[in-house]
Every structure is written in structure tokens, then in C-alpha cells.
Amino acid sequence: MSLSKLRVIFIFFCVIFSLCVVRIVKFTLIDSRELVSSPYNKRLATRDERVVRGAILDRNGAPLAQTDEASGAREYPLKKAGAAVTGFAGAAAQGAEGRYAFELTRVHNELLARARNLIDGSPIRGNSVELTIDAGLQKKAYELMDGRRGAFMAMETATGRVLAMVSNPSFDPSEVPENWDQLSGDTEGNPLLNRAAQGLYPPGSTFKLVTALAGYDSGNAGLTYVCKGEEDFGGNKIHCINKTAHGEVDMKKAFAVSCNCYFAVLAREAGYEAMDAAAERFLFNKPLPFDLPTLKSGFALDGGTSAIEAAQTAIGQGRTTASPAQMLCVVSAAANDGLLMRPYLLDSVASAEGKRLKKILPKQEGRILTSEESLFLRGLCEEVTENGTGKSLKGTKIAGKTGTAENKGADHGWFVCYAPADEPKIAAVVFLENAGGSKPCLPIAGKWLEYALGRERDKEE
Ligand SMILES: [Zn+2]
């Protein structure tokens, strides 16, 4: 190679290098000021404002969030009913708006779009994201919750696709900017908290799925016990609900009627190591995999735990805390032959013109249970709706576990479940804060699952 050619190459690289230096200097001295001054320091808040934010669509292409190009306003057709999913855009963005902000403001064929914008002023449109959510199922869940404080979440057991997610009290995402002070300052109602993913509560008796697994694995599946309504643990007592004496119970019966005494004794028999191992397999004390931020559910039994505290922790009180999303994963894995599919929200990304750019496939989170363990837990869950605390459920055959969790106020109500019982397709969790018990959770889950399975059937036909 001649010297002159080398010189040209050298100069070429010098120019590129200088451009890089200029870009870095500009970024550090000028742009970064904008970044720092953004109240939430979101890199994306500084994206080009000429880009029309892409739409958030449901699994059938129905809009969950879209931008009106004339006014520039962000619209949320589901309003309060979709808020836990969509979240809101702008500073401190949350939900899908926050999580997929990068995709929504990214432009496919950007150079071409910008050139066209310069020539004829046509809008520069961001990519759209399609979620796993079904707008119809989402609305139905919100309606059935009927404004009651709590959370609802459901997913396909075989894929992990989240079909609906509700958190109450909710908010209208289009009115967040003007209501910001009121929404963010409401520490009592906490409407901006996604209770499904980030609310931590005592799971109460839904946790007996974990205790039952520990009992099964430690060779105590055949344990029988005579319940007198209360049981002594180191001088303190565990009570069954309303101090009901359940009489002689085996594990199936105890699970169906939700006998606290039986399960506290079972945990003691199983040993706290077996309990720890079971909780860990169900992802307690570990980050819960999900597209939106979650809080770690907690389970703690150690040398410092008193006998009564250990007994309470083993029945989902005391030192056990869980999010509704966590309990959904527990029941979904139990229903799906022990295989936990990673719950997810983002199905695909497409350009503004509708060209698919990315498709997300279902992902296995792990085999949590053996087939035998899964069948064992399913047998327990079926007994609940056949002869136990869930037998008021009519129609579609559902299996699951109710939960009543004591706390400072009135008891929280839970129901974790799946349907159809003999061929699980969808798992759901209903959590109602201070509902006084699990009863009001049952019809919400029942009606929603019936509706959801009906829609699936319609689609197949
Ligand atoms: Zn009992």
C-alpha cells in the first residue's frame, strides 16, 4: 500500500475520532445537564419530542394506549381498568409505558422517516408493542373486582402469557400529569402501587401449598391429626378459623377445610429445613421473574424463630410475605406439571407500519416440582372446590386454595386457582385487602375463569 493511501486512511480515522470526541464532549457538557435536570433522570425523557410515541396493543391488536396525532395527547381506551398494565407515560413512567419506553420511542427506518418528515412533514412514528393481555379479559377482571382494594392477575399455565392484571385503587393514566400531587401523595390508598407485582402481604392459607409440598417431600403425606380448634406451640396457641375444631383430618381434608393446626403441626414434623427447601423451590426469597418490577416474597425460619412464630410462618402468617404475582406462580407451576413458565407481558414489537420486528417466545423458568408432586398438590386443590372452602363455586370446574390472612386491619382474602381442574389452562389469583376473608374472592375468580375459557373456546371454533 502506498504512503499516500495510508495517509488518507489515517486522516479518515482522525476525522472519525474527532467526531467521537466532539460528541462525547457535547454529551458530557450539554446533554447530560438535561439528563440530570430531568426530575426522574430517565434517559428516555430526552428523546426527540417529534417522535410520535408508538401504540401499546393487546394480543388482538386492540389499543391499550395510543397517541392522538392531532393533539399529541396520549389516550388510554381502558382508562382505570387498564392502568396496572399500561401504567403511564412521561416522567416517572410506570407499567408497560415505562418498561417499553425504549421500543415505543424507537423509529424503524429512522433515516427515511426523518427525511420524509423534513420534506412533507409526515409524522415520525415510534414502534408499537403488542402485549399478552386480552383487553376483554382485562376489562372483565376490573369490573368483577368492582372497585374493591386488592389485585387480580391471571396467566396461561403452559406459556406464562399474562392475560389480565388489575390493581385497586386504580387511576386514569391519561390524567396522571394533572393529578400527580394527589396520586403520588396518597400514601393511604397508594393508587400508583401495582399491588399484583409489588404488593407484599401475608399469603395466609394459600401458603399451605408450600407447607403441603414440604410435608409430602419429608414423608409426612400420610400424617393424620385430631384438630381441637387450637394447638400449643411453646406456650402460645395457633387457632383454626373461628376456633373451629376440625376433628380427625388427613392432609387432603385439612387442606380442603384449611385447618391451621394441622399444617402448623405438619411443618413441625417436616422440619424447618424441608420448609425452607419447599419455599425456595417456589421462588420465595428470590427475585420473581416478570417484565415489570416485582418485590421479593419472603419466608424466614431460622434458629432465632420462636416455636409460635415458626408455626405462624408455616401457615403463611408471621414472617411469610408474598405478592399476588408470586402466589400466581406457585399455583401455576403446581397446575402445569411442576413446570413454571416465566410470566410475561411483551408479546411482540412492530414498526408503525405494522412490520413485526421482534417476537417473544414463552420461556421456562424451571421445573419446580416433579410430576408426582404436581399431581399431589392438584389433588389437594381439587378437594378444596369439591368439599372444602371453595365449594360454593359453580359452573366451570376450578381447583385452588383459599386464604384468609390476619393483619392489622380486617383479614385479607385470597384465592389462587386454575381451570379447568382436570386440564389446567389458566391460573389466576384474586387478592382482596381487608375483605374479612376469602369468600368474596371466589365469585370473582369463578366468573372470570368461566368467561376467559369461554372466549378461548370461541376462538378455537
Ligand atoms: Zn383445624
Boltz pocket constraint, residues with backbone or C-beta under 6 A from the ligand:
constraints:
  - pocket:
      binder: B
      contacts: [[A, 227], [A, 228], [A, 229], [A, 240], [A, 244], [A, 245], [A, 246], [A, 247], [A, 258], [A, 259], [A, 260], [A, 261], [A, 262]]
      max_distance: 6.0
